[in-house]
């Protein structure tokens, strides 16, 4: 007979700076875990200004802000066997003619196969969140045709999120590309039902935990435009 499995968890609550506490603990920690965590915190990069980690996914070190070197101000995304979502709050009436525009440079896709199943659902995207609890996420697929749309295959998300392919394949990787999407038109085509009334957030999403791969992407010039809207999200 096989023994039942078990998992032991220790939770440490710090009073004050956790780096100081971890450094003290590391002197008594033969496992090296405390030292490794202290080093991780010391190297952590601040979240880009105006953005915060989506609470459902939690804090992440995947995203950071960068500028210079002859390139535009940008949000840098580097994902390795990890997942993260950043959110920037928005309060904008949604009507015909309102578009989401952005520039991105995808350098490495985290999946080499179609991303519409749970075991392969690793991707990089930008998403629009609506006041009805739905969101549209625009992503670059390794192999699905452009304009393919599908509900998220993950539990809970399958009731809230719809994916839309805006680029496919590897031929344009490494290049800065400009995108513009008609939000309400895309919503009606892929989600349906009553129109949402307002846009309440824009997200940056990076997933690579399923196949344990790498994803690399930079985002720039994010804005809502058209239909009387001109909301710059940045950077």
SVG drawing of the C-alpha trace seen along z (x, -y; Angstrom):
<svg xmlns="http://www.w3.org/2000/svg" viewBox="-28 -63 53 65">
<polyline fill="none" stroke="black" stroke-width="0.4" points="0.0,0.0 1.3,-3.4 1.5,-6.0 -0.6,-9.1 1.3,-12.2 1.8,-15.3 2.9,-18.9 4.3,-21.0 4.1,-24.8 5.6,-27.5 4.3,-31.1 6.6,-33.9 5.1,-37.3 7.7,-40.1 7.5,-43.2 9.5,-45.8 11.8,-45.3 11.6,-41.6 15.1,-41.8 16.5,-42.5 14.6,-39.6 15.5,-37.2 19.2,-38.2 19.2,-37.4 17.3,-34.1 19.7,-33.1 22.6,-32.9 20.7,-30.0 19.1,-28.5 21.1,-25.6 18.6,-25.1 19.6,-28.4 16.0,-29.3 16.1,-32.5 19.2,-33.7 17.7,-33.0 14.5,-35.0 16.5,-37.9 18.5,-38.0 15.3,-37.9 13.7,-40.8 16.9,-42.9 16.8,-42.5 13.1,-43.1 12.1,-45.8 9.4,-48.3 6.0,-47.8 5.6,-50.4 4.0,-53.6 0.2,-53.6 0.0,-49.8 -0.6,-47.2 -0.6,-43.4 -4.1,-42.0 -5.0,-40.6 -6.3,-37.3 -2.9,-36.4 -0.7,-38.2 2.6,-40.1 5.0,-39.4 8.5,-40.4 7.7,-39.8 7.1,-43.4 9.3,-46.5 9.6,-49.9 12.5,-50.9 13.5,-53.8 16.4,-55.0 18.9,-53.2 17.2,-54.6 13.9,-52.9 10.6,-54.2 9.6,-54.2 8.2,-50.8 7.0,-48.1 9.3,-45.1 7.9,-41.7 10.2,-38.7 8.4,-35.5 9.9,-32.1 7.7,-29.3 5.6,-31.9 2.4,-34.0 1.5,-37.6 -1.1,-40.2 -0.7,-44.0 -3.8,-46.2 -4.1,-49.9 -7.5,-51.4 -9.6,-53.1 -12.9,-54.9 -14.1,-55.4 -17.5,-55.2 -17.5,-52.5 -19.1,-53.3 -18.7,-52.6 -15.4,-54.0 -13.4,-53.6 -10.2,-51.6 -7.4,-50.2 -4.0,-51.1 -0.6,-49.9 2.9,-49.0 4.7,-45.9 7.8,-43.9 7.4,-40.2 10.8,-38.5 9.9,-35.1 6.6,-33.2 6.1,-31.0 4.2,-28.3 5.1,-26.6 1.7,-25.1 -2.0,-26.3 -2.8,-28.0 -6.5,-27.2 -6.2,-24.2 -5.2,-24.1 -1.9,-22.2 -0.6,-24.7 -2.3,-27.9 0.9,-30.0 0.8,-33.4 1.5,-37.1 -1.3,-39.7 -2.9,-43.0 -6.5,-43.0 -9.5,-45.3 -11.7,-44.9 -15.4,-45.9 -17.9,-46.9 -19.9,-43.7 -17.0,-41.5 -15.9,-40.4 -12.6,-41.1 -11.1,-40.8 -7.5,-39.8 -5.5,-40.3 -2.6,-37.9 0.1,-36.7 -0.4,-33.1 2.3,-30.6 0.0,-28.9 -3.7,-29.9 -5.0,-32.0 -5.4,-35.8 -8.9,-36.7 -9.4,-33.3 -11.4,-33.8 -12.2,-31.5 -13.2,-31.5 -10.3,-31.0 -9.9,-27.3 -9.0,-27.9 -11.6,-27.4 -13.2,-30.7 -11.6,-32.6 -13.8,-30.6 -16.8,-32.6 -15.1,-36.0 -12.3,-36.1 -12.3,-35.8 -9.1,-35.6 -8.6,-37.1 -5.5,-36.3 -4.1,-39.5 -0.7,-38.1 0.4,-34.5 3.6,-32.7 7.2,-33.7 7.9,-35.7 7.6,-39.1 9.1,-38.4 11.7,-40.9 10.1,-43.9 8.2,-46.8 4.6,-46.6 1.6,-49.0 -1.8,-47.6 -5.3,-49.1 -8.5,-47.2 -12.2,-48.2 -13.2,-47.2 -17.0,-47.1 -17.0,-45.5 -14.6,-42.8 -16.8,-42.3 -20.0,-41.9 -18.3,-39.4 -16.6,-37.2 -18.6,-37.6 -22.1,-38.7 -25.0,-39.6 -25.6,-43.0 -22.9,-45.6 -20.8,-46.7 -21.1,-50.3 -17.7,-51.2 -14.1,-50.2 -12.7,-49.8 -9.2,-48.6 -6.4,-47.5 -4.2,-44.5 -0.9,-43.2 -0.8,-39.4 2.1,-36.9 1.6,-33.1 4.2,-30.4 3.6,-28.0 2.1,-25.1 4.9,-24.3 7.6,-25.9 8.8,-28.0 10.0,-31.6 8.2,-34.6 9.7,-38.1 7.7,-41.1 7.9,-44.9 4.8,-47.2 4.6,-50.9 2.2,-53.7 -0.9,-52.1 -4.0,-54.3 -7.7,-54.4 -8.6,-56.5 -11.4,-57.3 -15.1,-57.9 -14.3,-61.0 -11.8,-59.1 -8.2,-60.0 -6.8,-58.3 -3.1,-57.7 -2.1,-54.8 1.6,-54.8 4.4,-54.5"/>
</svg>
